[in-house]
Amino acid sequence: MISKIERGIAAPSFATVEKSSEVLEVPEVAFFGVGLVVTSDNARTRQLSKIQTQLSR
């Protein structure tokens, strides 16, 4: 499903966006490319690691 969303073939429901936002601790708009988040490399690495851990569950 994630691959389909990334390729623009499918779209997540608003409930899915809200839940994903909550679990990943990012604002909902992050899924739509609105408002770039600027962080240091270390903060970015930590955030990506956290996302990877959450997605693997």
C-alpha positions in Angstrom: 0.0 0.0 0.0 2.8 2.4 0.8 4.4 1.8 -2.6 1.0 2.6 -4.2 0.7 5.8 -2.2 4.2 6.8 -3.1 3.6 6.2 -6.8 0.3 8.1 -6.7 -1.8 5.0 -7.5 -3.7 5.0 -4.2 -4.4 7.6 -1.5 -4.6 6.9 2.3 -7.8 7.8 4.1 -7.9 10.8 6.4 -8.1 8.3 9.4 -4.9 6.6 8.2 -3.1 10.0 7.8 -4.2 11.0 11.3 -3.1 7.7 12.9 0.2 7.7 11.0 0.8 11.3 12.1 0.1 10.4 15.7 2.4 7.3 15.7 5.2 9.0 13.9 4.8 12.2 15.9 4.7 14.5 12.8 2.0 16.9 11.7 -0.5 15.6 9.2 0.7 18.2 6.6 4.1 16.4 6.5 2.4 13.7 4.4 1.5 16.3 1.8 4.8 18.1 1.4 3.5 21.2 3.0 6.0 23.1 5.2 9.5 21.8 5.0 11.0 20.7 8.3 14.6 21.9 8.8 16.7 19.9 11.2 20.3 19.1 11.9 21.7 16.0 10.4 21.6 14.3 13.8 18.0 15.2 14.4 17.1 14.0 10.9 18.9 10.7 11.4 17.1 10.2 14.8 13.7 11.0 13.2 14.3 8.6 10.3 15.4 5.9 12.7 12.2 6.4 14.7 10.0 6.3 11.6 11.7 3.1 10.4 11.2 1.5 13.8 7.5 2.5 13.9 6.9 1.2 10.4 8.6 -2.1 11.1 6.1 -2.8 13.9 
